[in-house]
Amino acid sequence: MAGTQLTGRKEQRIPLKMFVKLSSAGNASSEIAPTIDISCHGARVVTRRSWRPDEQISVRSIRGNLYSRARVVHCQPHKDNAYVIGIQMYYPTGDWTTNDVAKTA
């Protein structure tokens, strides 16, 4: 493996538990679920339902004003009949923790 450079993630994940609203494009229901960690373009989330890889979803932060269309990258069984999903966000807008309130000087 001489000369082979191993690369890691393009962006670092930040361990942060916050709540997001997940909605499926093909399903009228939604779920509020906690994150395990986040990055600028993705997150790992603990959910109560099983999601299909490549399923298209909407993600909205409960605290903050982040919104994005996303896809489920993976879904793995977790403890207590829950699942961990990895999501890849497409062109997210807003911020995980910043509120919509305009700041005054």
Buried (B, 14 or more C-beta within 10 A) or exposed (E): EEEEEEEEEEEEBEEBEBEBBBEBEEEEEEBEBBBBBBBEBBBBBBBEBEBEEEBEBBBBBEEBBBBBEBBBBEBEEBEEEBBBBBBBBEEBEBEBEEEEEEEEE
